[in-house]
Amino acid sequence: MTSFVGGAAALILAAMPMAALAEGNLAAPPAIDLELKIGGTAPTLEPTQFEIVTGDYYRLTLTSDGAEEFMFRADDFLSNIHIRLLVISGIEVHMQNMLFRGIEFDEGGSASFTFVAIRPGEYEFTVGEQVGKIIVR
C-alpha cells in the first residue's frame, strides 16, 4: 500500500506543470537608463512613450525644468513592477514591499527609481494633463 501511495504521488507530481523560475539577480547593475524630461507650464513630455521588457533592470530618471509644479503619476505601472531604489536629490530610499503613487516636483530637479517590470501590459502615466504610455513586453 505504501509503495502504491508513493508511486501515485510521484505520478501526480510528474504530471503537474513546473513553475517558471527566473535565474540570476534580476536587479543587478548596470540598469538600463530611461529619462523623462518635463518642461514648460503645459507641460511637455519627452519622450511620451517607453517600451521595456519584463525581467530587465531599468532606471527611470524624471527631470523637471521647474517652470511649473507637476506630479508624475503611474498607479497601474507602479503596481506592476518591483521597485528597488528611489533616489531624490542624492538621497537613496531602498524599497522592499513598499509602493509609491507619484513623484511631485515643486521646483526643478531630478528623481529616479530603479525597477524590474514583472507584468506585461500597456500602462499610462500622467504629468499634469499630459498622458504618456509605458509598454511592457
Chimera marker file (.cmm) of the C-alpha trace (Angstrom):
<marker_set name="trace">
<marker id="1" x="0.000" y="0.000" z="0.000" r="1" g="1" b="0" radius="0.5"/>
<marker id="2" x="2.811" y="2.419" z="0.886" r="1" g="1" b="0" radius="0.5"/>
<marker id="3" x="4.555" y="1.901" z="-2.460" r="1" g="1" b="0" radius="0.5"/>
<marker id="4" x="1.245" y="2.438" z="-4.281" r="1" g="1" b="0" radius="0.5"/>
<marker id="5" x="0.647" y="5.766" z="-2.489" r="1" g="1" b="0" radius="0.5"/>
<marker id="6" x="4.242" y="6.845" z="-3.111" r="1" g="1" b="0" radius="0.5"/>
<marker id="7" x="4.030" y="5.849" z="-6.779" r="1" g="1" b="0" radius="0.5"/>
<marker id="8" x="0.695" y="7.674" z="-7.215" r="1" g="1" b="0" radius="0.5"/>
<marker id="9" x="2.132" y="10.809" z="-5.630" r="1" g="1" b="0" radius="0.5"/>
<marker id="10" x="5.150" y="10.653" z="-7.940" r="1" g="1" b="0" radius="0.5"/>
<marker id="11" x="2.870" y="10.350" z="-10.992" r="1" g="1" b="0" radius="0.5"/>
<marker id="12" x="0.761" y="13.322" z="-9.882" r="1" g="1" b="0" radius="0.5"/>
<marker id="13" x="3.841" y="15.462" z="-9.278" r="1" g="1" b="0" radius="0.5"/>
<marker id="14" x="5.326" y="14.468" z="-12.643" r="1" g="1" b="0" radius="0.5"/>
<marker id="15" x="2.115" y="15.460" z="-14.442" r="1" g="1" b="0" radius="0.5"/>
<marker id="16" x="1.954" y="18.923" z="-12.824" r="1" g="1" b="0" radius="0.5"/>
<marker id="17" x="3.438" y="21.811" z="-14.830" r="1" g="1" b="0" radius="0.5"/>
<marker id="18" x="6.667" y="23.114" z="-13.389" r="1" g="1" b="0" radius="0.5"/>
<marker id="19" x="6.743" y="26.719" z="-12.217" r="1" g="1" b="0" radius="0.5"/>
<marker id="20" x="8.961" y="29.020" z="-14.254" r="1" g="1" b="0" radius="0.5"/>
<marker id="21" x="11.833" y="30.315" z="-12.170" r="1" g="1" b="0" radius="0.5"/>
<marker id="22" x="13.954" y="33.290" z="-13.082" r="1" g="1" b="0" radius="0.5"/>
<marker id="23" x="17.662" y="32.711" z="-12.868" r="1" g="1" b="0" radius="0.5"/>
<marker id="24" x="20.245" y="35.161" z="-11.638" r="1" g="1" b="0" radius="0.5"/>
<marker id="25" x="19.822" y="38.534" z="-9.996" r="1" g="1" b="0" radius="0.5"/>
<marker id="26" x="17.141" y="40.479" z="-11.895" r="1" g="1" b="0" radius="0.5"/>
<marker id="27" x="18.095" y="43.735" z="-10.173" r="1" g="1" b="0" radius="0.5"/>
<marker id="28" x="21.820" y="43.535" z="-10.812" r="1" g="1" b="0" radius="0.5"/>
<marker id="29" x="23.602" y="46.604" z="-12.148" r="1" g="1" b="0" radius="0.5"/>
<marker id="30" x="24.010" y="48.088" z="-14.614" r="1" g="1" b="0" radius="0.5"/>
<marker id="31" x="20.454" y="49.342" z="-15.053" r="1" g="1" b="0" radius="0.5"/>
<marker id="32" x="19.129" y="50.338" z="-18.477" r="1" g="1" b="0" radius="0.5"/>
<marker id="33" x="18.703" y="54.119" z="-18.307" r="1" g="1" b="0" radius="0.5"/>
<marker id="34" x="15.440" y="55.793" z="-19.322" r="1" g="1" b="0" radius="0.5"/>
<marker id="35" x="14.774" y="59.525" z="-18.974" r="1" g="1" b="0" radius="0.5"/>
<marker id="36" x="11.561" y="61.544" z="-18.976" r="1" g="1" b="0" radius="0.5"/>
<marker id="37" x="12.079" y="65.297" z="-19.389" r="1" g="1" b="0" radius="0.5"/>
<marker id="38" x="9.268" y="67.547" z="-18.126" r="1" g="1" b="0" radius="0.5"/>
<marker id="39" x="9.304" y="71.152" z="-19.318" r="1" g="1" b="0" radius="0.5"/>
<marker id="40" x="7.241" y="74.300" z="-19.572" r="1" g="1" b="0" radius="0.5"/>
<marker id="41" x="3.936" y="75.225" z="-17.992" r="1" g="1" b="0" radius="0.5"/>
<marker id="42" x="1.705" y="72.929" z="-20.103" r="1" g="1" b="0" radius="0.5"/>
<marker id="43" x="3.931" y="70.704" z="-19.571" r="1" g="1" b="0" radius="0.5"/>
<marker id="44" x="5.725" y="68.995" z="-22.449" r="1" g="1" b="0" radius="0.5"/>
<marker id="45" x="6.998" y="65.443" z="-22.052" r="1" g="1" b="0" radius="0.5"/>
<marker id="46" x="9.963" y="63.974" z="-23.874" r="1" g="1" b="0" radius="0.5"/>
<marker id="47" x="9.508" y="61.167" z="-24.731" r="1" g="1" b="0" radius="0.5"/>
<marker id="48" x="5.814" y="60.347" z="-24.378" r="1" g="1" b="0" radius="0.5"/>
<marker id="49" x="6.260" y="56.575" z="-24.706" r="1" g="1" b="0" radius="0.5"/>
<marker id="50" x="8.655" y="53.927" z="-23.400" r="1" g="1" b="0" radius="0.5"/>
<marker id="51" x="8.931" y="50.282" z="-24.438" r="1" g="1" b="0" radius="0.5"/>
<marker id="52" x="10.518" y="47.937" z="-21.920" r="1" g="1" b="0" radius="0.5"/>
<marker id="53" x="10.811" y="44.194" z="-21.285" r="1" g="1" b="0" radius="0.5"/>
<marker id="54" x="9.803" y="42.150" z="-18.246" r="1" g="1" b="0" radius="0.5"/>
<marker id="55" x="12.742" y="40.872" z="-16.259" r="1" g="1" b="0" radius="0.5"/>
<marker id="56" x="15.169" y="43.632" z="-17.324" r="1" g="1" b="0" radius="0.5"/>
<marker id="57" x="16.531" y="46.106" z="-14.795" r="1" g="1" b="0" radius="0.5"/>
<marker id="58" x="15.791" y="49.800" z="-15.502" r="1" g="1" b="0" radius="0.5"/>
<marker id="59" x="16.457" y="53.235" z="-14.019" r="1" g="1" b="0" radius="0.5"/>
<marker id="60" x="13.834" y="55.867" z="-14.882" r="1" g="1" b="0" radius="0.5"/>
<marker id="61" x="15.032" y="59.411" z="-14.267" r="1" g="1" b="0" radius="0.5"/>
<marker id="62" x="12.432" y="62.177" z="-14.198" r="1" g="1" b="0" radius="0.5"/>
<marker id="63" x="13.795" y="65.676" z="-14.779" r="1" g="1" b="0" radius="0.5"/>
<marker id="64" x="11.683" y="68.836" z="-14.436" r="1" g="1" b="0" radius="0.5"/>
<marker id="65" x="12.797" y="72.303" z="-15.523" r="1" g="1" b="0" radius="0.5"/>
<marker id="66" x="10.780" y="73.762" z="-12.626" r="1" g="1" b="0" radius="0.5"/>
<marker id="67" x="8.620" y="76.065" z="-14.772" r="1" g="1" b="0" radius="0.5"/>
<marker id="68" x="5.516" y="74.704" z="-13.029" r="1" g="1" b="0" radius="0.5"/>
<marker id="69" x="4.636" y="72.333" z="-10.168" r="1" g="1" b="0" radius="0.5"/>
<marker id="70" x="3.711" y="68.875" z="-11.514" r="1" g="1" b="0" radius="0.5"/>
<marker id="71" x="3.249" y="65.329" z="-10.300" r="1" g="1" b="0" radius="0.5"/>
<marker id="72" x="4.279" y="62.208" z="-12.200" r="1" g="1" b="0" radius="0.5"/>
<marker id="73" x="1.550" y="59.544" z="-11.659" r="1" g="1" b="0" radius="0.5"/>
<marker id="74" x="1.584" y="55.963" z="-12.911" r="1" g="1" b="0" radius="0.5"/>
<marker id="75" x="-0.527" y="53.964" z="-10.465" r="1" g="1" b="0" radius="0.5"/>
<marker id="76" x="-1.079" y="50.816" z="-12.568" r="1" g="1" b="0" radius="0.5"/>
<marker id="77" x="2.518" y="50.731" z="-13.772" r="1" g="1" b="0" radius="0.5"/>
<marker id="78" x="3.929" y="51.227" z="-10.281" r="1" g="1" b="0" radius="0.5"/>
<marker id="79" x="1.703" y="48.385" z="-9.045" r="1" g="1" b="0" radius="0.5"/>
<marker id="80" x="3.179" y="46.001" z="-11.622" r="1" g="1" b="0" radius="0.5"/>
<marker id="81" x="6.898" y="46.498" z="-11.087" r="1" g="1" b="0" radius="0.5"/>
<marker id="82" x="9.366" y="45.611" z="-8.365" r="1" g="1" b="0" radius="0.5"/>
<marker id="83" x="10.919" y="48.875" z="-7.208" r="1" g="1" b="0" radius="0.5"/>
<marker id="84" x="14.409" y="48.523" z="-5.817" r="1" g="1" b="0" radius="0.5"/>
<marker id="85" x="15.684" y="52.036" z="-5.201" r="1" g="1" b="0" radius="0.5"/>
<marker id="86" x="14.235" y="55.565" z="-5.204" r="1" g="1" b="0" radius="0.5"/>
<marker id="87" x="16.743" y="58.444" z="-5.391" r="1" g="1" b="0" radius="0.5"/>
<marker id="88" x="15.749" y="62.090" z="-4.855" r="1" g="1" b="0" radius="0.5"/>
<marker id="89" x="18.453" y="64.763" z="-4.688" r="1" g="1" b="0" radius="0.5"/>
<marker id="90" x="21.061" y="62.110" z="-3.938" r="1" g="1" b="0" radius="0.5"/>
<marker id="91" x="19.048" y="60.599" z="-1.077" r="1" g="1" b="0" radius="0.5"/>
<marker id="92" x="18.540" y="56.859" z="-1.595" r="1" g="1" b="0" radius="0.5"/>
<marker id="93" x="15.382" y="55.133" z="-0.400" r="1" g="1" b="0" radius="0.5"/>
<marker id="94" x="15.849" y="51.368" z="-0.614" r="1" g="1" b="0" radius="0.5"/>
<marker id="95" x="12.475" y="49.836" z="-1.394" r="1" g="1" b="0" radius="0.5"/>
<marker id="96" x="11.164" y="46.432" z="-0.332" r="1" g="1" b="0" radius="0.5"/>
<marker id="97" x="7.446" y="45.660" z="-0.429" r="1" g="1" b="0" radius="0.5"/>
<marker id="98" x="6.578" y="49.362" z="-0.476" r="1" g="1" b="0" radius="0.5"/>
<marker id="99" x="4.797" y="51.253" z="-3.199" r="1" g="1" b="0" radius="0.5"/>
<marker id="100" x="4.667" y="54.912" z="-4.028" r="1" g="1" b="0" radius="0.5"/>
<marker id="101" x="1.978" y="56.560" z="-6.164" r="1" g="1" b="0" radius="0.5"/>
<marker id="102" x="3.803" y="59.521" z="-7.671" r="1" g="1" b="0" radius="0.5"/>
<marker id="103" x="6.644" y="61.998" z="-7.583" r="1" g="1" b="0" radius="0.5"/>
<marker id="104" x="5.776" y="65.681" z="-7.265" r="1" g="1" b="0" radius="0.5"/>
<marker id="105" x="8.109" y="68.404" z="-8.475" r="1" g="1" b="0" radius="0.5"/>
<marker id="106" x="7.659" y="71.710" z="-6.624" r="1" g="1" b="0" radius="0.5"/>
<marker id="107" x="10.783" y="73.075" z="-8.331" r="1" g="1" b="0" radius="0.5"/>
<marker id="108" x="13.292" y="71.973" z="-10.947" r="1" g="1" b="0" radius="0.5"/>
<marker id="109" x="15.340" y="68.875" z="-10.333" r="1" g="1" b="0" radius="0.5"/>
<marker id="110" x="15.590" y="65.140" z="-10.884" r="1" g="1" b="0" radius="0.5"/>
<marker id="111" x="14.381" y="61.987" z="-9.209" r="1" g="1" b="0" radius="0.5"/>
<marker id="112" x="14.963" y="58.419" z="-10.311" r="1" g="1" b="0" radius="0.5"/>
<marker id="113" x="13.893" y="54.940" z="-9.403" r="1" g="1" b="0" radius="0.5"/>
<marker id="114" x="15.234" y="51.543" z="-10.376" r="1" g="1" b="0" radius="0.5"/>
<marker id="115" x="12.863" y="48.712" z="-11.076" r="1" g="1" b="0" radius="0.5"/>
<marker id="116" x="12.148" y="45.399" z="-12.753" r="1" g="1" b="0" radius="0.5"/>
<marker id="117" x="8.885" y="45.139" z="-14.713" r="1" g="1" b="0" radius="0.5"/>
<marker id="118" x="7.054" y="41.972" z="-13.678" r="1" g="1" b="0" radius="0.5"/>
<marker id="119" x="3.812" y="42.067" z="-15.663" r="1" g="1" b="0" radius="0.5"/>
<marker id="120" x="3.402" y="42.792" z="-19.407" r="1" g="1" b="0" radius="0.5"/>
<marker id="121" x="0.834" y="45.385" z="-20.448" r="1" g="1" b="0" radius="0.5"/>
<marker id="122" x="0.280" y="48.948" z="-21.555" r="1" g="1" b="0" radius="0.5"/>
<marker id="123" x="0.308" y="51.477" z="-18.730" r="1" g="1" b="0" radius="0.5"/>
<marker id="124" x="-0.460" y="55.189" z="-18.820" r="1" g="1" b="0" radius="0.5"/>
<marker id="125" x="1.413" y="57.802" z="-16.856" r="1" g="1" b="0" radius="0.5"/>
<marker id="126" x="0.381" y="61.406" z="-16.365" r="1" g="1" b="0" radius="0.5"/>
<marker id="127" x="2.168" y="64.657" z="-15.658" r="1" g="1" b="0" radius="0.5"/>
<marker id="128" x="-0.395" y="67.390" z="-15.176" r="1" g="1" b="0" radius="0.5"/>
<marker id="129" x="-2.893" y="66.976" z="-18.042" r="1" g="1" b="0" radius="0.5"/>
<marker id="130" x="-0.336" y="65.261" z="-20.307" r="1" g="1" b="0" radius="0.5"/>
<marker id="131" x="-0.545" y="61.496" z="-20.824" r="1" g="1" b="0" radius="0.5"/>
<marker id="132" x="2.248" y="59.109" z="-21.780" r="1" g="1" b="0" radius="0.5"/>
<marker id="133" x="2.489" y="55.355" z="-22.115" r="1" g="1" b="0" radius="0.5"/>
<marker id="134" x="4.800" y="52.617" z="-20.892" r="1" g="1" b="0" radius="0.5"/>
<marker id="135" x="4.554" y="49.399" z="-22.894" r="1" g="1" b="0" radius="0.5"/>
<marker id="136" x="5.892" y="46.340" z="-21.114" r="1" g="1" b="0" radius="0.5"/>
<marker id="137" x="6.542" y="43.251" z="-23.252" r="1" g="1" b="0" radius="0.5"/>
<link id1="1" id2="2" r="1" g="1" b="0" radius="0.2"/>
<link id1="2" id2="3" r="1" g="1" b="0" radius="0.2"/>
<link id1="3" id2="4" r="1" g="1" b="0" radius="0.2"/>
<link id1="4" id2="5" r="1" g="1" b="0" radius="0.2"/>
<link id1="5" id2="6" r="1" g="1" b="0" radius="0.2"/>
<link id1="6" id2="7" r="1" g="1" b="0" radius="0.2"/>
<link id1="7" id2="8" r="1" g="1" b="0" radius="0.2"/>
<link id1="8" id2="9" r="1" g="1" b="0" radius="0.2"/>
<link id1="9" id2="10" r="1" g="1" b="0" radius="0.2"/>
<link id1="10" id2="11" r="1" g="1" b="0" radius="0.2"/>
<link id1="11" id2="12" r="1" g="1" b="0" radius="0.2"/>
<link id1="12" id2="13" r="1" g="1" b="0" radius="0.2"/>
<link id1="13" id2="14" r="1" g="1" b="0" radius="0.2"/>
<link id1="14" id2="15" r="1" g="1" b="0" radius="0.2"/>
<link id1="15" id2="16" r="1" g="1" b="0" radius="0.2"/>
<link id1="16" id2="17" r="1" g="1" b="0" radius="0.2"/>
<link id1="17" id2="18" r="1" g="1" b="0" radius="0.2"/>
<link id1="18" id2="19" r="1" g="1" b="0" radius="0.2"/>
<link id1="19" id2="20" r="1" g="1" b="0" radius="0.2"/>
<link id1="20" id2="21" r="1" g="1" b="0" radius="0.2"/>
<link id1="21" id2="22" r="1" g="1" b="0" radius="0.2"/>
<link id1="22" id2="23" r="1" g="1" b="0" radius="0.2"/>
<link id1="23" id2="24" r="1" g="1" b="0" radius="0.2"/>
<link id1="24" id2="25" r="1" g="1" b="0" radius="0.2"/>
<link id1="25" id2="26" r="1" g="1" b="0" radius="0.2"/>
<link id1="26" id2="27" r="1" g="1" b="0" radius="0.2"/>
<link id1="27" id2="28" r="1" g="1" b="0" radius="0.2"/>
<link id1="28" id2="29" r="1" g="1" b="0" radius="0.2"/>
<link id1="29" id2="30" r="1" g="1" b="0" radius="0.2"/>
<link id1="30" id2="31" r="1" g="1" b="0" radius="0.2"/>
<link id1="31" id2="32" r="1" g="1" b="0" radius="0.2"/>
<link id1="32" id2="33" r="1" g="1" b="0" radius="0.2"/>
<link id1="33" id2="34" r="1" g="1" b="0" radius="0.2"/>
<link id1="34" id2="35" r="1" g="1" b="0" radius="0.2"/>
<link id1="35" id2="36" r="1" g="1" b="0" radius="0.2"/>
<link id1="36" id2="37" r="1" g="1" b="0" radius="0.2"/>
<link id1="37" id2="38" r="1" g="1" b="0" radius="0.2"/>
<link id1="38" id2="39" r="1" g="1" b="0" radius="0.2"/>
<link id1="39" id2="40" r="1" g="1" b="0" radius="0.2"/>
<link id1="40" id2="41" r="1" g="1" b="0" radius="0.2"/>
<link id1="41" id2="42" r="1" g="1" b="0" radius="0.2"/>
<link id1="42" id2="43" r="1" g="1" b="0" radius="0.2"/>
<link id1="43" id2="44" r="1" g="1" b="0" radius="0.2"/>
<link id1="44" id2="45" r="1" g="1" b="0" radius="0.2"/>
<link id1="45" id2="46" r="1" g="1" b="0" radius="0.2"/>
<link id1="46" id2="47" r="1" g="1" b="0" radius="0.2"/>
<link id1="47" id2="48" r="1" g="1" b="0" radius="0.2"/>
<link id1="48" id2="49" r="1" g="1" b="0" radius="0.2"/>
<link id1="49" id2="50" r="1" g="1" b="0" radius="0.2"/>
<link id1="50" id2="51" r="1" g="1" b="0" radius="0.2"/>
<link id1="51" id2="52" r="1" g="1" b="0" radius="0.2"/>
<link id1="52" id2="53" r="1" g="1" b="0" radius="0.2"/>
<link id1="53" id2="54" r="1" g="1" b="0" radius="0.2"/>
<link id1="54" id2="55" r="1" g="1" b="0" radius="0.2"/>
<link id1="55" id2="56" r="1" g="1" b="0" radius="0.2"/>
<link id1="56" id2="57" r="1" g="1" b="0" radius="0.2"/>
<link id1="57" id2="58" r="1" g="1" b="0" radius="0.2"/>
<link id1="58" id2="59" r="1" g="1" b="0" radius="0.2"/>
<link id1="59" id2="60" r="1" g="1" b="0" radius="0.2"/>
<link id1="60" id2="61" r="1" g="1" b="0" radius="0.2"/>
<link id1="61" id2="62" r="1" g="1" b="0" radius="0.2"/>
<link id1="62" id2="63" r="1" g="1" b="0" radius="0.2"/>
<link id1="63" id2="64" r="1" g="1" b="0" radius="0.2"/>
<link id1="64" id2="65" r="1" g="1" b="0" radius="0.2"/>
<link id1="65" id2="66" r="1" g="1" b="0" radius="0.2"/>
<link id1="66" id2="67" r="1" g="1" b="0" radius="0.2"/>
<link id1="67" id2="68" r="1" g="1" b="0" radius="0.2"/>
<link id1="68" id2="69" r="1" g="1" b="0" radius="0.2"/>
<link id1="69" id2="70" r="1" g="1" b="0" radius="0.2"/>
<link id1="70" id2="71" r="1" g="1" b="0" radius="0.2"/>
<link id1="71" id2="72" r="1" g="1" b="0" radius="0.2"/>
<link id1="72" id2="73" r="1" g="1" b="0" radius="0.2"/>
<link id1="73" id2="74" r="1" g="1" b="0" radius="0.2"/>
<link id1="74" id2="75" r="1" g="1" b="0" radius="0.2"/>
<link id1="75" id2="76" r="1" g="1" b="0" radius="0.2"/>
<link id1="76" id2="77" r="1" g="1" b="0" radius="0.2"/>
<link id1="77" id2="78" r="1" g="1" b="0" radius="0.2"/>
<link id1="78" id2="79" r="1" g="1" b="0" radius="0.2"/>
<link id1="79" id2="80" r="1" g="1" b="0" radius="0.2"/>
<link id1="80" id2="81" r="1" g="1" b="0" radius="0.2"/>
<link id1="81" id2="82" r="1" g="1" b="0" radius="0.2"/>
<link id1="82" id2="83" r="1" g="1" b="0" radius="0.2"/>
<link id1="83" id2="84" r="1" g="1" b="0" radius="0.2"/>
<link id1="84" id2="85" r="1" g="1" b="0" radius="0.2"/>
<link id1="85" id2="86" r="1" g="1" b="0" radius="0.2"/>
<link id1="86" id2="87" r="1" g="1" b="0" radius="0.2"/>
<link id1="87" id2="88" r="1" g="1" b="0" radius="0.2"/>
<link id1="88" id2="89" r="1" g="1" b="0" radius="0.2"/>
<link id1="89" id2="90" r="1" g="1" b="0" radius="0.2"/>
<link id1="90" id2="91" r="1" g="1" b="0" radius="0.2"/>
<link id1="91" id2="92" r="1" g="1" b="0" radius="0.2"/>
<link id1="92" id2="93" r="1" g="1" b="0" radius="0.2"/>
<link id1="93" id2="94" r="1" g="1" b="0" radius="0.2"/>
<link id1="94" id2="95" r="1" g="1" b="0" radius="0.2"/>
<link id1="95" id2="96" r="1" g="1" b="0" radius="0.2"/>
<link id1="96" id2="97" r="1" g="1" b="0" radius="0.2"/>
<link id1="97" id2="98" r="1" g="1" b="0" radius="0.2"/>
<link id1="98" id2="99" r="1" g="1" b="0" radius="0.2"/>
<link id1="99" id2="100" r="1" g="1" b="0" radius="0.2"/>
<link id1="100" id2="101" r="1" g="1" b="0" radius="0.2"/>
<link id1="101" id2="102" r="1" g="1" b="0" radius="0.2"/>
<link id1="102" id2="103" r="1" g="1" b="0" radius="0.2"/>
<link id1="103" id2="104" r="1" g="1" b="0" radius="0.2"/>
<link id1="104" id2="105" r="1" g="1" b="0" radius="0.2"/>
<link id1="105" id2="106" r="1" g="1" b="0" radius="0.2"/>
<link id1="106" id2="107" r="1" g="1" b="0" radius="0.2"/>
<link id1="107" id2="108" r="1" g="1" b="0" radius="0.2"/>
<link id1="108" id2="109" r="1" g="1" b="0" radius="0.2"/>
<link id1="109" id2="110" r="1" g="1" b="0" radius="0.2"/>
<link id1="110" id2="111" r="1" g="1" b="0" radius="0.2"/>
<link id1="111" id2="112" r="1" g="1" b="0" radius="0.2"/>
<link id1="112" id2="113" r="1" g="1" b="0" radius="0.2"/>
<link id1="113" id2="114" r="1" g="1" b="0" radius="0.2"/>
<link id1="114" id2="115" r="1" g="1" b="0" radius="0.2"/>
<link id1="115" id2="116" r="1" g="1" b="0" radius="0.2"/>
<link id1="116" id2="117" r="1" g="1" b="0" radius="0.2"/>
<link id1="117" id2="118" r="1" g="1" b="0" radius="0.2"/>
<link id1="118" id2="119" r="1" g="1" b="0" radius="0.2"/>
<link id1="119" id2="120" r="1" g="1" b="0" radius="0.2"/>
<link id1="120" id2="121" r="1" g="1" b="0" radius="0.2"/>
<link id1="121" id2="122" r="1" g="1" b="0" radius="0.2"/>
<link id1="122" id2="123" r="1" g="1" b="0" radius="0.2"/>
<link id1="123" id2="124" r="1" g="1" b="0" radius="0.2"/>
<link id1="124" id2="125" r="1" g="1" b="0" radius="0.2"/>
<link id1="125" id2="126" r="1" g="1" b="0" radius="0.2"/>
<link id1="126" id2="127" r="1" g="1" b="0" radius="0.2"/>
<link id1="127" id2="128" r="1" g="1" b="0" radius="0.2"/>
<link id1="128" id2="129" r="1" g="1" b="0" radius="0.2"/>
<link id1="129" id2="130" r="1" g="1" b="0" radius="0.2"/>
<link id1="130" id2="131" r="1" g="1" b="0" radius="0.2"/>
<link id1="131" id2="132" r="1" g="1" b="0" radius="0.2"/>
<link id1="132" id2="133" r="1" g="1" b="0" radius="0.2"/>
<link id1="133" id2="134" r="1" g="1" b="0" radius="0.2"/>
<link id1="134" id2="135" r="1" g="1" b="0" radius="0.2"/>
<link id1="135" id2="136" r="1" g="1" b="0" radius="0.2"/>
<link id1="136" id2="137" r="1" g="1" b="0" radius="0.2"/>
</marker_set>
